[in-house]
Amino acid sequence: MTLRQSSPWPSIVAGAGLAICLGAKTARAQIVDYAPPIGISALDGKFSARLIGRVEVDFVGLSAQLSNFVVADRQITDIRRGRIGVEGGYGDFLRFRLGFDTPRTGPVQFDDAFVALTLADGLVLVAGEHRFLVPLEERTPSRFTNFNERANFLDAFNLDRHLNAALIAHGERWLVGASIGTDTVDLDPAPGAGGNERLQAYGRVDYAAIRQERRLVHLGATIRWREARASNLLSFGNGEAGSQPFFPDIVDTAGIGTSDLFLAGEFHASQGPFYLQGEYGFTTANILAGESTSFQGGYVGVGWVITGEPRAQTYGVYSLGRPASGRPRVRRPVTKGGPGQWEVSARVDILDSNGSSPVLNPDGIDLAAGGRVRDLDFGLVWYPTPFTRASFQYSLADVEGGRAAVQANPINGTAHLFSGRLQFDF
């Protein structure tokens, strides 16, 4: 759901939810293909809310030829994401979202859970579990990314939603924001658990040098400082070589960092149905012994919307200072006898988890030698309607230098990964 254009909300806020209040009635809403909004609004029209959710079913096939590490060929079908939530607001002053995710194992977790207040025209305060100020591809919803898996460095450096308070100022072509917070509320801070950030502070700048109906040039930068909990030092890697849930840990360091400073830059340029996009980030980690070492990663990708929809306005994440859901504008959905929207993409994705300086333990093992992975990715996306999607990705991953834990026999070789996804959201 696209919020009203008069609202001063930043573009990354999207959708609506379901809520109950006195004096409410069923909302009048625009009819859309196969996803009628389920919601209510107050009699005076100021309060509105709607149910939101999604289901993503993945099929993943893996074939790997790696030295010193055995990975059996496998084919897996799984529900990647099952989410439900509510989202809405009161006039132009307040917006809220409360979402829940059902992981493969363990209890139900929060997705987004935040409240945002408009303090003045172009100034918003957001508090809760969210990812408003993370880099470009990470803040793009998985419903609308060009590939089933995001770039490796985003996972390796743990750039995701977390509990924080953010102050965001924006205009029609720019956005500046800063936040202070901690780890996600779902992660256990106990030793050995997934959560290890005691403190996180973000800063972000966006600027659209060109912003037209069929042309866009977007530039952005992100900075983050984080401190680790004493019981959980930071590690740098993801080991998944292109398909997050199904590939064993290979490219990863040991837990070595007490804190780190992350810097990243990004660009997106599109002309009609064609686009070019890239991001690069590096982080410098401070080590217990007073030393420091750096890691880096990034990607460059190109794409073509075969059916001709202009990429510049397809995804609301680029509509700086204007609220938009990011939902594709399918000109000829299959429900009206058309082909839907088709898009092809290609990307080179590199993660270097070998530290710029060694971090040696008493046995002489370099704990910062996490290895490298280089992915060549190809993606195909089809939107039969704006609310349904089928997507496919093939990745050729070149792995070099394996984990610190098996450094005596480094892991090298290639992996072929294919993933398909069926998706429906509302």
WOFEN-V613321 format. One line per field, one symbol per residue. phi: phi as a letter, one per 20 degrees, with the letter a starting at -180 (. if undefined). burial: # if it has 9 or more other C-alpha atoms within 8 Angstrom, else .. A space follows every 10 residues. Layout:
BEGIN
phi->???
burial->???
END
This chain:
BEGIN
phi->.efffffeff ffebnbcdbc bfmebffebf fcfmbffdac bffemeebab fcabccdddc dcccccfmbd cfgbccdbef bccbacbaac leeccbbccc cdffcnffcf edbbccdeea fnccdccpeb cfdefgffef gffcffcfdf ffffffdleb fbfadcdcdb cfcbbcbbbc acfffeeeff gnefebeebc cdcbccbdfc bcfdcbcdcb bccbdbdeff ebffdcrcmd locgecdffc eaeffceeab ddcbcbbbcc cledbcbbbc bbcddedgfn ebbccbarbc ccbbefenff fgdfdffeef mcfbenffef fcfffdneem ddbcbbbdcc cdeeffcfce egeneefeee ncccdddccc ccdfcfdcbc ccbdcddddc nkfffcffcf ecqccdcccc bdbcbb
burial->..#...#### #########. ...#...... ..#..#..## ##...##### ########## #######... #.......## ########## .######### ###.....## ########.. .######### #.####.### ...##.##.# #######.## ########## #.######## ####..#.#. ..#.###### #########. #..####### #########. ########## ###...#.## ########## ########## ########## #######... .######### ######..## ########## #######..# .###.....# ########## #####..### ....###### ########## ########## ########## ####.##..# ########## ######
END
